Amino acid sequence: MKCPICRKEVARDNPDFPFCCERCRILDLGNWASGKYVVSSPLSQPEPAPAETRSEQDED
C-alpha cells in the first residue's frame, strides 16, 4: 500500500500504517482540522409540501 500523503510504499506492520511516518500522519490530521477534507452527507430529496386536503364539510 502507498502512503496517502507522500505516496511511498508502506508495510502493513509499520506502526504508522497506513502512513509511512509520523510526519505524514500529522499532515493528514492537519488536513482534516483545516477543513481540507470533508465527509459529505448523502443528497436528500426535499420533502414535498403537504397537499391541501379539504373535506366536503369544510366547503359548506
N, CA, C and O atoms as a Maestro MAE file, in Angstrom:
{
 s_m_m2io_version
 :::
 2.0.0
}

f_m_ct {
 s_m_title
 :::
 protein
 m_atom[240] {
  # First column is atom index #
  i_m_mmod_type
  r_m_x_coord
  r_m_y_coord
  r_m_z_coord
  i_m_residue_number
  s_m_chain_name
  s_m_pdb_residue_name
  s_m_pdb_atom_name
  i_m_atomic_number
  :::
  1 25 0.853 -1.174 0.000 1 A "MET " " N  " 7
  2 3 0.000 0.000 0.000 1 A "MET " " CA " 6
  3 2 0.897 1.236 0.000 1 A "MET " " C  " 6
  4 15 2.035 1.187 0.468 1 A "MET " " O  " 8
  5 25 0.381 2.329 -0.522 2 A "LYS " " N  " 7
  6 3 1.135 3.583 -0.567 2 A "LYS " " CA " 6
  7 2 0.572 4.572 0.454 2 A "LYS " " C  " 6
  8 15 -0.631 4.607 0.712 2 A "LYS " " O  " 8
  9 25 1.458 5.363 1.018 3 A "CYS " " N  " 7
  10 3 1.081 6.403 1.969 3 A "CYS " " CA " 6
  11 2 0.165 7.402 1.252 3 A "CYS " " C  " 6
  12 15 0.496 7.857 0.157 3 A "CYS " " O  " 8
  13 25 -0.977 7.748 1.851 4 A "PRO " " N  " 7
  14 3 -1.893 8.678 1.185 4 A "PRO " " CA " 6
  15 2 -1.348 10.103 1.060 4 A "PRO " " C  " 6
  16 15 -1.886 10.896 0.288 4 A "PRO " " O  " 8
  17 25 -0.295 10.441 1.803 5 A "ILE " " N  " 7
  18 3 0.259 11.791 1.755 5 A "ILE " " CA " 6
  19 2 1.413 11.881 0.762 5 A "ILE " " C  " 6
  20 15 1.378 12.706 -0.150 5 A "ILE " " O  " 8
  21 25 2.452 11.028 0.931 6 A "CYS " " N  " 7
  22 3 3.647 11.163 0.099 6 A "CYS " " CA " 6
  23 2 3.783 10.069 -0.964 6 A "CYS " " C  " 6
  24 15 4.687 10.127 -1.797 6 A "CYS " " O  " 8
  25 25 2.904 9.089 -0.940 7 A "ARG " " N  " 7
  26 3 2.848 8.003 -1.929 7 A "ARG " " CA " 6
  27 2 4.016 7.014 -1.825 7 A "ARG " " C  " 6
  28 15 4.234 6.253 -2.768 7 A "ARG " " O  " 8
  29 25 4.781 6.989 -0.714 8 A "LYS " " N  " 7
  30 3 5.822 5.985 -0.512 8 A "LYS " " CA " 6
  31 2 5.162 4.660 -0.159 8 A "LYS " " C  " 6
  32 15 4.063 4.634 0.395 8 A "LYS " " O  " 8
  33 25 5.840 3.555 -0.483 9 A "GLU " " N  " 7
  34 3 5.343 2.232 -0.113 9 A "GLU " " CA " 6
  35 2 5.344 2.095 1.410 9 A "GLU " " C  " 6
  36 15 6.279 2.536 2.079 9 A "GLU " " O  " 8
  37 25 4.297 1.483 1.950 10 A "VAL " " N  " 7
  38 3 4.170 1.308 3.399 10 A "VAL " " CA " 6
  39 2 3.882 -0.158 3.686 10 A "VAL " " C  " 6
  40 15 2.991 -0.753 3.081 10 A "VAL " " O  " 8
  41 25 4.638 -0.734 4.607 11 A "ALA " " N  " 7
  42 3 4.395 -2.114 5.037 11 A "ALA " " CA " 6
  43 2 3.255 -2.124 6.050 11 A "ALA " " C  " 6
  44 15 3.113 -1.195 6.846 11 A "ALA " " O  " 8
  45 25 2.445 -3.180 6.014 12 A "ARG " " N  " 7
  46 3 1.310 -3.266 6.936 12 A "ARG " " CA " 6
  47 2 1.743 -3.345 8.397 12 A "ARG " " C  " 6
  48 15 0.957 -3.009 9.282 12 A "ARG " " O  " 8
  49 25 2.963 -3.776 8.670 13 A "ASP " " N  " 7
  50 3 3.422 -3.871 10.056 13 A "ASP " " CA " 6
  51 2 4.037 -2.563 10.561 13 A "ASP " " C  " 6
  52 15 4.509 -2.503 11.696 13 A "ASP " " O  " 8
  53 25 4.037 -1.523 9.735 14 A "ASN " " N  " 7
  54 3 4.548 -0.206 10.132 14 A "ASN " " CA " 6
  55 2 3.628 0.358 11.226 14 A "ASN " " C  " 6
  56 15 2.409 0.349 11.052 14 A "ASN " " O  " 8
  57 25 4.171 0.844 12.340 15 A "PRO " " N  " 7
  58 3 3.326 1.377 13.421 15 A "PRO " " CA " 6
  59 2 2.504 2.611 13.014 15 A "PRO " " C  " 6
  60 15 1.508 2.925 13.666 15 A "PRO " " O  " 8
  61 25 2.905 3.304 11.959 16 A "ASP " " N  " 7
  62 3 2.161 4.478 11.494 16 A "ASP " " CA " 6
  63 2 1.198 4.145 10.356 16 A "ASP " " C  " 6
  64 15 0.587 5.046 9.780 16 A "ASP " " O  " 8
  65 25 1.057 2.863 10.028 17 A "PHE " " N  " 7
  66 3 0.203 2.434 8.927 17 A "PHE " " CA " 6
  67 2 -1.177 3.070 9.052 17 A "PHE " " C  " 6
  68 15 -1.716 3.074 10.159 17 A "PHE " " O  " 8
  69 25 -1.776 3.599 8.016 18 A "PRO " " N  " 7
  70 3 -1.438 3.498 6.600 18 A "PRO " " CA " 6
  71 2 -0.463 4.572 6.124 18 A "PRO " " C  " 6
  72 15 -0.198 4.679 4.926 18 A "PRO " " O  " 8
  73 25 0.072 5.367 7.049 19 A "PHE " " N  " 7
  74 3 1.051 6.391 6.685 19 A "PHE " " CA " 6
  75 2 2.449 5.806 6.809 19 A "PHE " " C  " 6
  76 15 2.650 4.808 7.502 19 A "PHE " " O  " 8
  77 25 3.417 6.425 6.139 20 A "CYS " " N  " 7
  78 3 4.784 5.908 6.178 20 A "CYS " " CA " 6
  79 2 5.528 6.374 7.414 20 A "CYS " " C  " 6
  80 15 6.478 5.721 7.847 20 A "CYS " " O  " 8
  81 25 5.103 7.515 8.000 21 A "CYS " " N  " 7
  82 3 5.812 8.053 9.159 21 A "CYS " " CA " 6
  83 2 4.875 8.977 9.941 21 A "CYS " " C  " 6
  84 15 3.768 9.291 9.505 21 A "CYS " " O  " 8
  85 25 5.356 9.395 11.102 22 A "GLU " " N  " 7
  86 3 4.558 10.281 11.948 22 A "GLU " " CA " 6
  87 2 4.284 11.618 11.247 22 A "GLU " " C  " 6
  88 15 3.202 12.187 11.396 22 A "GLU " " O  " 8
  89 25 5.255 12.112 10.491 23 A "ARG " " N  " 7
  90 3 5.082 13.390 9.786 23 A "ARG " " CA " 6
  91 2 3.856 13.346 8.868 23 A "ARG " " C  " 6
  92 15 3.023 14.251 8.896 23 A "ARG " " O  " 8
  93 25 3.752 12.290 8.057 24 A "CYS " " N  " 7
  94 3 2.611 12.178 7.136 24 A "CYS " " CA " 6
  95 2 1.305 12.015 7.903 24 A "CYS " " C  " 6
  96 15 0.271 12.543 7.492 24 A "CYS " " O  " 8
  97 25 1.350 11.287 9.014 25 A "ARG " " N  " 7
  98 3 0.147 11.110 9.839 25 A "ARG " " CA " 6
  99 2 -0.325 12.456 10.379 25 A "ARG " " C  " 6
  100 15 -1.523 12.738 10.376 25 A "ARG " " O  " 8
  101 25 0.605 13.287 10.842 26 A "ILE " " N  " 7
  102 3 0.257 14.602 11.388 26 A "ILE " " CA " 6
  103 2 -0.212 15.551 10.282 26 A "ILE " " C  " 6
  104 15 -1.131 16.343 10.494 26 A "ILE " " O  " 8
  105 25 0.408 15.475 9.114 27 A "LEU " " N  " 7
  106 3 -0.063 16.293 7.981 27 A "LEU " " CA " 6
  107 2 -1.500 15.946 7.622 27 A "LEU " " C  " 6
  108 15 -2.299 16.836 7.331 27 A "LEU " " O  " 8
  109 25 -1.839 14.653 7.641 28 A "ASP " " N  " 7
  110 3 -3.204 14.228 7.343 28 A "ASP " " CA " 6
  111 2 -4.172 14.769 8.393 28 A "ASP " " C  " 6
  112 15 -5.256 15.246 8.058 28 A "ASP " " O  " 8
  113 25 -3.778 14.693 9.657 29 A "LEU " " N  " 7
  114 3 -4.622 15.228 10.724 29 A "LEU " " CA " 6
  115 2 -4.841 16.733 10.534 29 A "LEU " " C  " 6
  116 15 -5.948 17.236 10.728 29 A "LEU " " O  " 8
  117 25 -3.784 17.439 10.157 30 A "GLY " " N  " 7
  118 3 -3.905 18.877 9.884 30 A "GLY " " CA " 6
  119 2 -4.850 19.167 8.736 30 A "GLY " " C  " 6
  120 15 -5.583 20.155 8.771 30 A "GLY " " O  " 8
  121 25 -4.844 18.318 7.718 31 A "ASN " " N  " 7
  122 3 -5.773 18.499 6.592 31 A "ASN " " CA " 6
  123 2 -7.219 18.368 7.055 31 A "ASN " " C  " 6
  124 15 -8.082 19.127 6.615 31 A "ASN " " O  " 8
  125 25 -7.488 17.409 7.940 32 A "TRP " " N  " 7
  126 3 -8.850 17.266 8.477 32 A "TRP " " CA " 6
  127 2 -9.211 18.488 9.314 32 A "TRP " " C  " 6
  128 15 -10.303 19.040 9.183 32 A "TRP " " O  " 8
  129 25 -8.274 18.910 10.183 33 A "ALA " " N  " 7
  130 3 -8.555 20.025 11.090 33 A "ALA " " CA " 6
  131 2 -8.783 21.342 10.347 33 A "ALA " " C  " 6
  132 15 -9.564 22.181 10.796 33 A "ALA " " O  " 8
  133 25 -8.106 21.524 9.218 34 A "SER " " N  " 7
  134 3 -8.250 22.775 8.473 34 A "SER " " CA " 6
  135 2 -9.458 22.775 7.533 34 A "SER " " C  " 6
  136 15 -9.768 23.794 6.917 34 A "SER " " O  " 8
  137 25 -10.134 21.633 7.428 35 A "GLY " " N  " 7
  138 3 -11.306 21.556 6.563 35 A "GLY " " CA " 6
  139 2 -10.981 21.196 5.127 35 A "GLY " " C  " 6
  140 15 -11.846 21.281 4.256 35 A "GLY " " O  " 8
  141 25 -9.742 20.793 4.869 36 A "LYS " " N  " 7
  142 3 -9.376 20.403 3.505 36 A "LYS " " CA " 6
  143 2 -10.131 19.144 3.092 36 A "LYS " " C  " 6
  144 15 -10.500 18.987 1.928 36 A "LYS " " O  " 8
  145 25 -10.356 18.252 4.046 37 A "TYR " " N  " 7
  146 3 -11.132 17.047 3.792 37 A "TYR " " CA " 6
  147 2 -12.512 17.238 4.415 37 A "TYR " " C  " 6
  148 15 -12.632 17.840 5.482 37 A "TYR " " O  " 8
  149 25 -13.522 16.746 3.775 38 A "VAL " " N  " 7
  150 3 -14.870 16.774 4.336 38 A "VAL " " CA " 6
  151 2 -15.566 15.458 4.044 38 A "VAL " " C  " 6
  152 15 -15.308 14.815 3.027 38 A "VAL " " O  " 8
  153 25 -16.435 15.075 4.933 39 A "VAL " " N  " 7
  154 3 -17.275 13.902 4.710 39 A "VAL " " CA " 6
  155 2 -18.616 14.448 4.265 39 A "VAL " " C  " 6
  156 15 -19.305 15.133 5.021 39 A "VAL " " O  " 8
  157 25 -18.975 14.140 3.042 40 A "SER " " N  " 7
  158 3 -20.234 14.679 2.532 40 A "SER " " CA " 6
  159 2 -21.399 13.838 3.035 40 A "SER " " C  " 6
  160 15 -21.268 12.638 3.277 40 A "SER " " O  " 8
  161 25 -22.512 14.482 3.180 41 A "SER " " N  " 7
  162 3 -23.716 13.760 3.570 41 A "SER " " CA " 6
  163 2 -24.458 13.363 2.303 41 A "SER " " C  " 6
  164 15 -24.334 14.025 1.273 41 A "SER " " O  " 8
  165 25 -25.222 12.295 2.378 42 A "PRO " " N  " 7
  166 3 -25.980 11.886 1.188 42 A "PRO " " CA " 6
  167 2 -26.960 12.977 0.764 42 A "PRO " " C  " 6
  168 15 -27.542 13.665 1.602 42 A "PRO " " O  " 8
  169 25 -27.128 13.121 -0.515 43 A "LEU " " N  " 7
  170 3 -28.096 14.082 -1.009 43 A "LEU " " CA " 6
  171 2 -29.489 13.564 -0.702 43 A "LEU " " C  " 6
  172 15 -29.786 12.388 -0.915 43 A "LEU " " O  " 8
  173 25 -30.316 14.423 -0.213 44 A "SER " " N  " 7
  174 3 -31.683 14.004 0.081 44 A "SER " " CA " 6
  175 2 -32.644 14.843 -0.742 44 A "SER " " C  " 6
  176 15 -32.382 16.007 -1.045 44 A "SER " " O  " 8
  177 25 -33.726 14.244 -1.086 45 A "GLN " " N  " 7
  178 3 -34.756 14.936 -1.836 45 A "GLN " " CA " 6
  179 2 -35.525 15.833 -0.872 45 A "GLN " " C  " 6
  180 15 -35.842 15.401 0.236 45 A "GLN " " O  " 8
  181 25 -35.831 17.061 -1.258 46 A "PRO " " N  " 7
  182 3 -36.637 17.907 -0.384 46 A "PRO " " CA " 6
  183 2 -38.012 17.282 -0.200 46 A "PRO " " C  " 6
  184 15 -38.593 16.716 -1.126 46 A "PRO " " O  " 8
  185 25 -38.505 17.402 1.010 47 A "GLU " " N  " 7
  186 3 -39.827 16.829 1.275 47 A "GLU " " CA " 6
  187 2 -40.889 17.659 0.565 47 A "GLU " " C  " 6
  188 15 -40.864 18.889 0.617 47 A "GLU " " O  " 8
  189 25 -41.815 16.987 -0.093 48 A "PRO " " N  " 7
  190 3 -42.879 17.740 -0.776 48 A "PRO " " CA " 6
  191 2 -43.772 18.426 0.253 48 A "PRO " " C  " 6
  192 15 -43.967 17.930 1.363 48 A "PRO " " O  " 8
  193 25 -44.302 19.563 -0.138 49 A "ALA " " N  " 7
  194 3 -45.221 20.285 0.743 49 A "ALA " " CA " 6
  195 2 -46.475 19.440 0.924 49 A "ALA " " C  " 6
  196 15 -46.920 18.782 -0.016 49 A "ALA " " O  " 8
  197 25 -47.040 19.452 2.105 50 A "PRO " " N  " 7
  198 3 -48.254 18.656 2.318 50 A "PRO " " CA " 6
  199 2 -49.371 19.127 1.388 50 A "PRO " " C  " 6
  200 15 -49.601 20.324 1.218 50 A "PRO " " O  " 8
  201 25 -50.044 18.171 0.805 51 A "ALA " " N  " 7
  202 3 -51.147 18.503 -0.109 51 A "ALA " " CA " 6
  203 2 -52.293 19.095 0.694 51 A "ALA " " C  " 6
  204 15 -52.625 18.632 1.785 51 A "ALA " " O  " 8
  205 25 -52.875 20.116 0.129 52 A "GLU " " N  " 7
  206 3 -54.025 20.715 0.802 52 A "GLU " " CA " 6
  207 2 -55.222 19.812 0.590 52 A "GLU " " C  " 6
  208 15 -55.652 19.564 -0.537 52 A "GLU " " O  " 8
  209 25 -55.742 19.333 1.687 53 A "THR " " N  " 7
  210 3 -56.918 18.457 1.588 53 A "THR " " CA " 6
  211 2 -58.083 19.158 2.244 53 A "THR " " C  " 6
  212 15 -57.981 19.705 3.342 53 A "THR " " O  " 8
  213 25 -59.152 19.125 1.561 54 A "ARG " " N  " 7
  214 3 -60.364 19.736 2.095 54 A "ARG " " CA " 6
  215 2 -61.457 18.698 2.026 54 A "ARG " " C  " 6
  216 15 -61.643 18.052 0.995 54 A "ARG " " O  " 8
  217 25 -62.162 18.538 3.090 55 A "SER " " N  " 7
  218 3 -63.274 17.609 3.083 55 A "SER " " CA " 6
  219 2 -64.520 18.348 2.594 55 A "SER " " C  " 6
  220 15 -64.544 19.576 2.514 55 A "SER " " O  " 8
  221 25 -65.500 17.608 2.287 56 A "GLU " " N  " 7
  222 3 -66.742 18.218 1.803 56 A "GLU " " CA " 6
  223 2 -67.375 19.075 2.887 56 A "GLU " " C  " 6
  224 15 -68.095 20.026 2.582 56 A "GLU " " O  " 8
  225 25 -67.115 18.750 4.149 57 A "GLN " " N  " 7
  226 3 -67.678 19.531 5.249 57 A "GLN " " CA " 6
  227 2 -67.065 20.926 5.295 57 A "GLN " " C  " 6
  228 15 -67.748 21.898 5.620 57 A "GLN " " O  " 8
  229 25 -65.769 21.026 4.968 58 A "ASP " " N  " 7
  230 3 -65.102 22.324 5.011 58 A "ASP " " CA " 6
  231 2 -65.643 23.264 3.924 58 A "ASP " " C  " 6
  232 15 -65.583 24.484 4.078 58 A "ASP " " O  " 8
  233 25 -66.157 22.715 2.855 59 A "GLU " " N  " 7
  234 3 -66.612 23.533 1.751 59 A "GLU " " CA " 6
  235 2 -67.972 24.147 2.017 59 A "GLU " " C  " 6
  236 15 -68.361 25.102 1.344 59 A "GLU " " O  " 8
  237 25 -68.696 23.618 2.981 60 A "ASP " " N  " 7
  238 3 -70.037 24.130 3.256 60 A "ASP " " CA " 6
  239 2 -70.029 25.412 4.021 60 A "ASP " " C  " 6
  240 15 -71.090 25.957 4.323 60 A "ASP " " O  " 8
  :::
 }
 m_bond[239] {
  # First column is bond index #
  i_m_from
  i_m_to
  i_m_order
  :::
  1 1 2 1
  2 2 3 1
  3 3 4 2
  4 3 5 1
  5 5 6 1
  6 6 7 1
  7 7 8 2
  8 7 9 1
  9 9 10 1
  10 10 11 1
  11 11 12 2
  12 11 13 1
  13 13 14 1
  14 14 15 1
  15 15 16 2
  16 15 17 1
  17 17 18 1
  18 18 19 1
  19 19 20 2
  20 19 21 1
  21 21 22 1
  22 22 23 1
  23 23 24 2
  24 23 25 1
  25 25 26 1
  26 26 27 1
  27 27 28 2
  28 27 29 1
  29 29 30 1
  30 30 31 1
  31 31 32 2
  32 31 33 1
  33 33 34 1
  34 34 35 1
  35 35 36 2
  36 35 37 1
  37 37 38 1
  38 38 39 1
  39 39 40 2
  40 39 41 1
  41 41 42 1
  42 42 43 1
  43 43 44 2
  44 43 45 1
  45 45 46 1
  46 46 47 1
  47 47 48 2
  48 47 49 1
  49 49 50 1
  50 50 51 1
  51 51 52 2
  52 51 53 1
  53 53 54 1
  54 54 55 1
  55 55 56 2
  56 55 57 1
  57 57 58 1
  58 58 59 1
  59 59 60 2
  60 59 61 1
  61 61 62 1
  62 62 63 1
  63 63 64 2
  64 63 65 1
  65 65 66 1
  66 66 67 1
  67 67 68 2
  68 67 69 1
  69 69 70 1
  70 70 71 1
  71 71 72 2
  72 71 73 1
  73 73 74 1
  74 74 75 1
  75 75 76 2
  76 75 77 1
  77 77 78 1
  78 78 79 1
  79 79 80 2
  80 79 81 1
  81 81 82 1
  82 82 83 1
  83 83 84 2
  84 83 85 1
  85 85 86 1
  86 86 87 1
  87 87 88 2
  88 87 89 1
  89 89 90 1
  90 90 91 1
  91 91 92 2
  92 91 93 1
  93 93 94 1
  94 94 95 1
  95 95 96 2
  96 95 97 1
  97 97 98 1
  98 98 99 1
  99 99 100 2
  100 99 101 1
  101 101 102 1
  102 102 103 1
  103 103 104 2
  104 103 105 1
  105 105 106 1
  106 106 107 1
  107 107 108 2
  108 107 109 1
  109 109 110 1
  110 110 111 1
  111 111 112 2
  112 111 113 1
  113 113 114 1
  114 114 115 1
  115 115 116 2
  116 115 117 1
  117 117 118 1
  118 118 119 1
  119 119 120 2
  120 119 121 1
  121 121 122 1
  122 122 123 1
  123 123 124 2
  124 123 125 1
  125 125 126 1
  126 126 127 1
  127 127 128 2
  128 127 129 1
  129 129 130 1
  130 130 131 1
  131 131 132 2
  132 131 133 1
  133 133 134 1
  134 134 135 1
  135 135 136 2
  136 135 137 1
  137 137 138 1
  138 138 139 1
  139 139 140 2
  140 139 141 1
  141 141 142 1
  142 142 143 1
  143 143 144 2
  144 143 145 1
  145 145 146 1
  146 146 147 1
  147 147 148 2
  148 147 149 1
  149 149 150 1
  150 150 151 1
  151 151 152 2
  152 151 153 1
  153 153 154 1
  154 154 155 1
  155 155 156 2
  156 155 157 1
  157 157 158 1
  158 158 159 1
  159 159 160 2
  160 159 161 1
  161 161 162 1
  162 162 163 1
  163 163 164 2
  164 163 165 1
  165 165 166 1
  166 166 167 1
  167 167 168 2
  168 167 169 1
  169 169 170 1
  170 170 171 1
  171 171 172 2
  172 171 173 1
  173 173 174 1
  174 174 175 1
  175 175 176 2
  176 175 177 1
  177 177 178 1
  178 178 179 1
  179 179 180 2
  180 179 181 1
  181 181 182 1
  182 182 183 1
  183 183 184 2
  184 183 185 1
  185 185 186 1
  186 186 187 1
  187 187 188 2
  188 187 189 1
  189 189 190 1
  190 190 191 1
  191 191 192 2
  192 191 193 1
  193 193 194 1
  194 194 195 1
  195 195 196 2
  196 195 197 1
  197 197 198 1
  198 198 199 1
  199 199 200 2
  200 199 201 1
  201 201 202 1
  202 202 203 1
  203 203 204 2
  204 203 205 1
  205 205 206 1
  206 206 207 1
  207 207 208 2
  208 207 209 1
  209 209 210 1
  210 210 211 1
  211 211 212 2
  212 211 213 1
  213 213 214 1
  214 214 215 1
  215 215 216 2
  216 215 217 1
  217 217 218 1
  218 218 219 1
  219 219 220 2
  220 219 221 1
  221 221 222 1
  222 222 223 1
  223 223 224 2
  224 223 225 1
  225 225 226 1
  226 226 227 1
  227 227 228 2
  228 227 229 1
  229 229 230 1
  230 230 231 1
  231 231 232 2
  232 231 233 1
  233 233 234 1
  234 234 235 1
  235 235 236 2
  236 235 237 1
  237 237 238 1
  238 238 239 1
  239 239 240 2
  :::
 }
}
